[in-house]
Amino acid sequence: MAKANNPRLQAQVTPELKEITDKMLEHVEMSQAQFFERYLPTLFLAIDKEKYLELVQEVYGEKELEKLLK
């Protein structure tokens, strides 16, 4: 259900940005998935905290939202 409401977008980046990103991920010894799991939530909170928390509640439920807010 949540996936239907939030389809994934394919990122279109320049080859230069992709090269920089790949090299930085290698430098910090992380995969893209690890980076997204670790740092993207913080970025989303900085951009629009209210919307991010709304989506966490919608996708994960009330318990995960409460856990995040502690």
PDB file as gemmi writes it, atoms N, CA and C in Angstrom:
CRYST1    1.000    1.000    1.000  90.00  90.00  90.00 P 1                      
ATOM      1  N   MET A   1       0.826  -1.202   0.000  1.00  0.00           N  
ATOM      2  CA  MET A   1       0.000   0.000   0.000  1.00  0.00           C  
ATOM      3  C   MET A   1       0.870   1.266   0.000  1.00  0.00           C  
ATOM      4  N   ALA A   2       1.812   1.318   0.933  1.00  0.00           N  
ATOM      5  CA  ALA A   2       2.664   2.510   1.008  1.00  0.00           C  
ATOM      6  C   ALA A   2       3.464   2.688  -0.271  1.00  0.00           C  
ATOM      7  N   LYS A   3       3.892   1.571  -0.853  1.00  0.00           N  
ATOM      8  CA  LYS A   3       4.675   1.654  -2.082  1.00  0.00           C  
ATOM      9  C   LYS A   3       3.843   2.239  -3.215  1.00  0.00           C  
ATOM     10  N   ALA A   4       2.572   1.890  -3.271  1.00  0.00           N  
ATOM     11  CA  ALA A   4       1.689   2.423  -4.314  1.00  0.00           C  
ATOM     12  C   ALA A   4       1.500   3.924  -4.157  1.00  0.00           C  
ATOM     13  N   ASN A   5       1.486   4.395  -2.922  1.00  0.00           N  
ATOM     14  CA  ASN A   5       1.297   5.822  -2.656  1.00  0.00           C  
ATOM     15  C   ASN A   5       2.577   6.632  -2.832  1.00  0.00           C  
ATOM     16  N   ASN A   6       3.722   5.976  -2.790  1.00  0.00           N  
ATOM     17  CA  ASN A   6       5.013   6.663  -2.876  1.00  0.00           C  
ATOM     18  C   ASN A   6       5.918   5.950  -3.882  1.00  0.00           C  
ATOM     19  N   PRO A   7       5.604   6.037  -5.174  1.00  0.00           N  
ATOM     20  CA  PRO A   7       6.441   5.333  -6.153  1.00  0.00           C  
ATOM     21  C   PRO A   7       7.858   5.894  -6.159  1.00  0.00           C  
ATOM     22  N   ARG A   8       8.807   5.019  -6.417  1.00  0.00           N  
ATOM     23  CA  ARG A   8      10.212   5.445  -6.450  1.00  0.00           C  
ATOM     24  C   ARG A   8      10.488   6.224  -7.727  1.00  0.00           C  
ATOM     25  N   LEU A   9      11.306   7.226  -7.597  1.00  0.00           N  
ATOM     26  CA  LEU A   9      11.711   8.028  -8.745  1.00  0.00           C  
ATOM     27  C   LEU A   9      13.116   7.621  -9.162  1.00  0.00           C  
ATOM     28  N   GLN A  10      13.367   7.602 -10.431  1.00  0.00           N  
ATOM     29  CA  GLN A  10      14.709   7.327 -10.928  1.00  0.00           C  
ATOM     30  C   GLN A  10      15.486   8.642 -10.950  1.00  0.00           C  
ATOM     31  N   ALA A  11      16.598   8.661 -10.269  1.00  0.00           N  
ATOM     32  CA  ALA A  11      17.417   9.869 -10.213  1.00  0.00           C  
ATOM     33  C   ALA A  11      18.173  10.049 -11.522  1.00  0.00           C  
ATOM     34  N   GLN A  12      18.198  11.248 -12.003  1.00  0.00           N  
ATOM     35  CA  GLN A  12      18.961  11.595 -13.192  1.00  0.00           C  
ATOM     36  C   GLN A  12      20.033  12.586 -12.759  1.00  0.00           C  
ATOM     37  N   VAL A  13      21.276  12.122 -12.712  1.00  0.00           N  
ATOM     38  CA  VAL A  13      22.380  12.989 -12.311  1.00  0.00           C  
ATOM     39  C   VAL A  13      23.426  13.025 -13.416  1.00  0.00           C  
ATOM     40  N   THR A  14      24.242  14.043 -13.373  1.00  0.00           N  
ATOM     41  CA  THR A  14      25.307  14.163 -14.370  1.00  0.00           C  
ATOM     42  C   THR A  14      26.353  13.073 -14.124  1.00  0.00           C  
ATOM     43  N   PRO A  15      27.068  12.690 -15.159  1.00  0.00           N  
ATOM     44  CA  PRO A  15      28.138  11.699 -14.978  1.00  0.00           C  
ATOM     45  C   PRO A  15      29.186  12.157 -13.960  1.00  0.00           C  
ATOM     46  N   GLU A  16      29.448  13.456 -13.927  1.00  0.00           N  
ATOM     47  CA  GLU A  16      30.435  13.992 -12.986  1.00  0.00           C  
ATOM     48  C   GLU A  16      29.968  13.815 -11.537  1.00  0.00           C  
ATOM     49  N   LEU A  17      28.705  14.136 -11.278  1.00  0.00           N  
ATOM     50  CA  LEU A  17      28.182  13.975  -9.920  1.00  0.00           C  
ATOM     51  C   LEU A  17      28.154  12.501  -9.527  1.00  0.00           C  
ATOM     52  N   LYS A  18      27.808  11.640 -10.461  1.00  0.00           N  
ATOM     53  CA  LYS A  18      27.820  10.201 -10.183  1.00  0.00           C  
ATOM     54  C   LYS A  18      29.227   9.739  -9.832  1.00  0.00           C  
ATOM     55  N   GLU A  19      30.223  10.208 -10.574  1.00  0.00           N  
ATOM     56  CA  GLU A  19      31.612   9.824 -10.297  1.00  0.00           C  
ATOM     57  C   GLU A  19      32.045  10.296  -8.911  1.00  0.00           C  
ATOM     58  N   ILE A  20      31.722  11.539  -8.576  1.00  0.00           N  
ATOM     59  CA  ILE A  20      32.066  12.078  -7.253  1.00  0.00           C  
ATOM     60  C   ILE A  20      31.366  11.272  -6.165  1.00  0.00           C  
ATOM     61  N   THR A  21      30.087  11.008  -6.364  1.00  0.00           N  
ATOM     62  CA  THR A  21      29.313  10.243  -5.381  1.00  0.00           C  
ATOM     63  C   THR A  21      29.896   8.852  -5.192  1.00  0.00           C  
ATOM     64  N   ASP A  22      30.168   8.163  -6.286  1.00  0.00           N  
ATOM     65  CA  ASP A  22      30.734   6.815  -6.203  1.00  0.00           C  
ATOM     66  C   ASP A  22      32.067   6.811  -5.459  1.00  0.00           C  
ATOM     67  N   LYS A  23      32.910   7.802  -5.745  1.00  0.00           N  
ATOM     68  CA  LYS A  23      34.220   7.870  -5.090  1.00  0.00           C  
ATOM     69  C   LYS A  23      34.088   8.204  -3.604  1.00  0.00           C  
ATOM     70  N   MET A  24      33.149   9.080  -3.259  1.00  0.00           N  
ATOM     71  CA  MET A  24      32.936   9.404  -1.846  1.00  0.00           C  
ATOM     72  C   MET A  24      32.380   8.202  -1.087  1.00  0.00           C  
ATOM     73  N   LEU A  25      31.447   7.485  -1.698  1.00  0.00           N  
ATOM     74  CA  LEU A  25      30.904   6.291  -1.046  1.00  0.00           C  
ATOM     75  C   LEU A  25      31.998   5.249  -0.832  1.00  0.00           C  
ATOM     76  N   GLU A  26      32.877   5.114  -1.816  1.00  0.00           N  
ATOM     77  CA  GLU A  26      34.008   4.193  -1.669  1.00  0.00           C  
ATOM     78  C   GLU A  26      34.922   4.669  -0.542  1.00  0.00           C  
ATOM     79  N   HIS A  27      35.166   5.972  -0.483  1.00  0.00           N  
ATOM     80  CA  HIS A  27      36.031   6.555   0.552  1.00  0.00           C  
ATOM     81  C   HIS A  27      35.483   6.289   1.954  1.00  0.00           C  
ATOM     82  N   VAL A  28      34.173   6.439   2.127  1.00  0.00           N  
ATOM     83  CA  VAL A  28      33.565   6.221   3.447  1.00  0.00           C  
ATOM     84  C   VAL A  28      33.111   4.773   3.637  1.00  0.00           C  
ATOM     85  N   GLU A  29      33.442   3.935   2.658  1.00  0.00           N  
ATOM     86  CA  GLU A  29      33.146   2.503   2.708  1.00  0.00           C  
ATOM     87  C   GLU A  29      31.666   2.235   2.965  1.00  0.00           C  
ATOM     88  N   MET A  30      30.821   2.825   2.110  1.00  0.00           N  
ATOM     89  CA  MET A  30      29.373   2.655   2.211  1.00  0.00           C  
ATOM     90  C   MET A  30      28.790   2.365   0.843  1.00  0.00           C  
ATOM     91  N   SER A  31      27.719   1.608   0.841  1.00  0.00           N  
ATOM     92  CA  SER A  31      26.950   1.433  -0.388  1.00  0.00           C  
ATOM     93  C   SER A  31      25.931   2.570  -0.466  1.00  0.00           C  
ATOM     94  N   GLN A  32      25.313   2.726  -1.629  1.00  0.00           N  
ATOM     95  CA  GLN A  32      24.258   3.737  -1.748  1.00  0.00           C  
ATOM     96  C   GLN A  32      23.142   3.454  -0.753  1.00  0.00           C  
ATOM     97  N   ALA A  33      22.773   2.191  -0.614  1.00  0.00           N  
ATOM     98  CA  ALA A  33      21.695   1.826   0.310  1.00  0.00           C  
ATOM     99  C   ALA A  33      22.053   2.209   1.745  1.00  0.00           C  
ATOM    100  N   GLN A  34      23.290   1.928   2.158  1.00  0.00           N  
ATOM    101  CA  GLN A  34      23.717   2.293   3.508  1.00  0.00           C  
ATOM    102  C   GLN A  34      23.678   3.807   3.699  1.00  0.00           C  
ATOM    103  N   PHE A  35      24.126   4.545   2.691  1.00  0.00           N  
ATOM    104  CA  PHE A  35      24.104   6.001   2.759  1.00  0.00           C  
ATOM    105  C   PHE A  35      22.675   6.513   2.917  1.00  0.00           C  
ATOM    106  N   PHE A  36      21.774   5.997   2.089  1.00  0.00           N  
ATOM    107  CA  PHE A  36      20.377   6.430   2.155  1.00  0.00           C  
ATOM    108  C   PHE A  36      19.770   6.121   3.515  1.00  0.00           C  
ATOM    109  N   GLU A  37      20.013   4.928   4.027  1.00  0.00           N  
ATOM    110  CA  GLU A  37      19.457   4.541   5.326  1.00  0.00           C  
ATOM    111  C   GLU A  37      19.995   5.423   6.453  1.00  0.00           C  
ATOM    112  N   ARG A  38      21.266   5.762   6.369  1.00  0.00           N  
ATOM    113  CA  ARG A  38      21.901   6.492   7.465  1.00  0.00           C  
ATOM    114  C   ARG A  38      21.692   8.006   7.407  1.00  0.00           C  
ATOM    115  N   TYR A  39      21.816   8.598   6.211  1.00  0.00           N  
ATOM    116  CA  TYR A  39      21.854  10.055   6.119  1.00  0.00           C  
ATOM    117  C   TYR A  39      20.629  10.715   5.504  1.00  0.00           C  
ATOM    118  N   LEU A  40      19.900  10.032   4.661  1.00  0.00           N  
ATOM    119  CA  LEU A  40      18.754  10.659   4.006  1.00  0.00           C  
ATOM    120  C   LEU A  40      17.663  11.098   4.992  1.00  0.00           C  
ATOM    121  N   PRO A  41      17.354  10.304   6.025  1.00  0.00           N  
ATOM    122  CA  PRO A  41      16.349  10.783   6.978  1.00  0.00           C  
ATOM    123  C   PRO A  41      16.703  12.134   7.600  1.00  0.00           C  
ATOM    124  N   THR A  42      17.973  12.344   7.911  1.00  0.00           N  
ATOM    125  CA  THR A  42      18.401  13.620   8.485  1.00  0.00           C  
ATOM    126  C   THR A  42      18.190  14.760   7.498  1.00  0.00           C  
ATOM    127  N   LEU A  43      18.506  14.510   6.241  1.00  0.00           N  
ATOM    128  CA  LEU A  43      18.293  15.523   5.209  1.00  0.00           C  
ATOM    129  C   LEU A  43      16.807  15.841   5.071  1.00  0.00           C  
ATOM    130  N   PHE A  44      15.981  14.805   5.031  1.00  0.00           N  
ATOM    131  CA  PHE A  44      14.536  15.023   4.916  1.00  0.00           C  
ATOM    132  C   PHE A  44      13.992  15.789   6.116  1.00  0.00           C  
ATOM    133  N   LEU A  45      14.485  15.485   7.310  1.00  0.00           N  
ATOM    134  CA  LEU A  45      14.058  16.228   8.500  1.00  0.00           C  
ATOM    135  C   LEU A  45      14.434  17.698   8.384  1.00  0.00           C  
ATOM    136  N   ALA A  46      15.610  17.971   7.856  1.00  0.00           N  
ATOM    137  CA  ALA A  46      16.058  19.358   7.697  1.00  0.00           C  
ATOM    138  C   ALA A  46      15.234  20.101   6.652  1.00  0.00           C  
ATOM    139  N   ILE A  47      14.813  19.396   5.608  1.00  0.00           N  
ATOM    140  CA  ILE A  47      14.048  20.036   4.534  1.00  0.00           C  
ATOM    141  C   ILE A  47      12.615  20.318   4.968  1.00  0.00           C  
ATOM    142  N   ASP A  48      11.944  19.297   5.535  1.00  0.00           N  
ATOM    143  CA  ASP A  48      10.543  19.455   5.934  1.00  0.00           C  
ATOM    144  C   ASP A  48      10.207  18.420   7.006  1.00  0.00           C  
ATOM    145  N   LYS A  49      10.479  18.781   8.252  1.00  0.00           N  
ATOM    146  CA  LYS A  49      10.301  17.861   9.378  1.00  0.00           C  
ATOM    147  C   LYS A  49       8.868  17.349   9.470  1.00  0.00           C  
ATOM    148  N   GLU A  50       7.907  18.232   9.353  1.00  0.00           N  
ATOM    149  CA  GLU A  50       6.502  17.850   9.493  1.00  0.00           C  
ATOM    150  C   GLU A  50       6.102  16.806   8.446  1.00  0.00           C  
ATOM    151  N   LYS A  51       6.477  17.040   7.206  1.00  0.00           N  
ATOM    152  CA  LYS A  51       6.126  16.107   6.134  1.00  0.00           C  
ATOM    153  C   LYS A  51       6.831  14.769   6.321  1.00  0.00           C  
ATOM    154  N   TYR A  52       8.108  14.788   6.696  1.00  0.00           N  
ATOM    155  CA  TYR A  52       8.847  13.541   6.892  1.00  0.00           C  
ATOM    156  C   TYR A  52       8.215  12.703   8.000  1.00  0.00           C  
ATOM    157  N   LEU A  53       7.889  13.333   9.126  1.00  0.00           N  
ATOM    158  CA  LEU A  53       7.276  12.598  10.231  1.00  0.00           C  
ATOM    159  C   LEU A  53       5.899  12.066   9.844  1.00  0.00           C  
ATOM    160  N   GLU A  54       5.165  12.822   9.056  1.00  0.00           N  
ATOM    161  CA  GLU A  54       3.869  12.364   8.544  1.00  0.00           C  
ATOM    162  C   GLU A  54       4.051  11.098   7.702  1.00  0.00           C  
ATOM    163  N   LEU A  55       5.063  11.094   6.852  1.00  0.00           N  
ATOM    164  CA  LEU A  55       5.325   9.927   5.999  1.00  0.00           C  
ATOM    165  C   LEU A  55       5.814   8.728   6.805  1.00  0.00           C  
ATOM    166  N   VAL A  56       6.637   8.959   7.813  1.00  0.00           N  
ATOM    167  CA  VAL A  56       7.084   7.863   8.682  1.00  0.00           C  
ATOM    168  C   VAL A  56       5.875   7.207   9.334  1.00  0.00           C  
ATOM    169  N   GLN A  57       4.966   8.020   9.833  1.00  0.00           N  
ATOM    170  CA  GLN A  57       3.763   7.480  10.467  1.00  0.00           C  
ATOM    171  C   GLN A  57       2.918   6.710   9.452  1.00  0.00           C  
ATOM    172  N   GLU A  58       2.762   7.247   8.261  1.00  0.00           N  
ATOM    173  CA  GLU A  58       1.960   6.602   7.220  1.00  0.00           C  
ATOM    174  C   GLU A  58       2.561   5.263   6.791  1.00  0.00           C  
ATOM    175  N   VAL A  59       3.867   5.229   6.615  1.00  0.00           N  
ATOM    176  CA  VAL A  59       4.529   4.036   6.086  1.00  0.00           C  
ATOM    177  C   VAL A  59       4.817   3.007   7.180  1.00  0.00           C  
ATOM    178  N   TYR A  60       5.334   3.450   8.319  1.00  0.00           N  
ATOM    179  CA  TYR A  60       5.757   2.525   9.370  1.00  0.00           C  
ATOM    180  C   TYR A  60       4.747   2.362  10.501  1.00  0.00           C  
ATOM    181  N   GLY A  61       3.912   3.355  10.707  1.00  0.00           N  
ATOM    182  CA  GLY A  61       2.939   3.271  11.785  1.00  0.00           C  
ATOM    183  C   GLY A  61       3.324   4.119  12.982  1.00  0.00           C  
ATOM    184  N   GLU A  62       2.406   4.178  13.908  1.00  0.00           N  
ATOM    185  CA  GLU A  62       2.541   5.034  15.091  1.00  0.00           C  
ATOM    186  C   GLU A  62       3.717   4.627  15.978  1.00  0.00           C  
ATOM    187  N   LYS A  63       3.948   3.322  16.147  1.00  0.00           N  
ATOM    188  CA  LYS A  63       5.032   2.870  17.031  1.00  0.00           C  
ATOM    189  C   LYS A  63       6.399   3.342  16.544  1.00  0.00           C  
ATOM    190  N   GLU A  64       6.635   3.249  15.248  1.00  0.00           N  
ATOM    191  CA  GLU A  64       7.928   3.687  14.699  1.00  0.00           C  
ATOM    192  C   GLU A  64       8.080   5.204  14.830  1.00  0.00           C  
ATOM    193  N   LEU A  65       6.994   5.934  14.642  1.00  0.00           N  
ATOM    194  CA  LEU A  65       7.038   7.387  14.807  1.00  0.00           C  
ATOM    195  C   LEU A  65       7.394   7.736  16.249  1.00  0.00           C  
ATOM    196  N   GLU A  66       6.753   7.082  17.212  1.00  0.00           N  
ATOM    197  CA  GLU A  66       7.054   7.333  18.620  1.00  0.00           C  
ATOM    198  C   GLU A  66       8.511   7.000  18.935  1.00  0.00           C  
ATOM    199  N   LYS A  67       9.005   5.899  18.367  1.00  0.00           N  
ATOM    200  CA  LYS A  67      10.402   5.499  18.566  1.00  0.00           C  
ATOM    201  C   LYS A  67      11.348   6.561  18.012  1.00  0.00           C  
ATOM    202  N   LEU A  68      11.030   7.089  16.850  1.00  0.00           N  
ATOM    203  CA  LEU A  68      11.852   8.114  16.218  1.00  0.00           C  
ATOM    204  C   LEU A  68      11.865   9.400  17.040  1.00  0.00           C  
ATOM    205  N   LEU A  69      10.755   9.738  17.639  1.00  0.00           N  
ATOM    206  CA  LEU A  69      10.642  10.991  18.384  1.00  0.00           C  
ATOM    207  C   LEU A  69      11.280  10.929  19.771  1.00  0.00           C  
ATOM    208  N   LYS A  70      11.619   9.741  20.257  1.00  0.00           N  
ATOM    209  CA  LYS A  70      12.245   9.613  21.589  1.00  0.00           C  
ATOM    210  C   LYS A  70      13.687  10.018  21.568  1.00  0.00           C  
TER     211      LYS A  70                                                      
END                                                                             
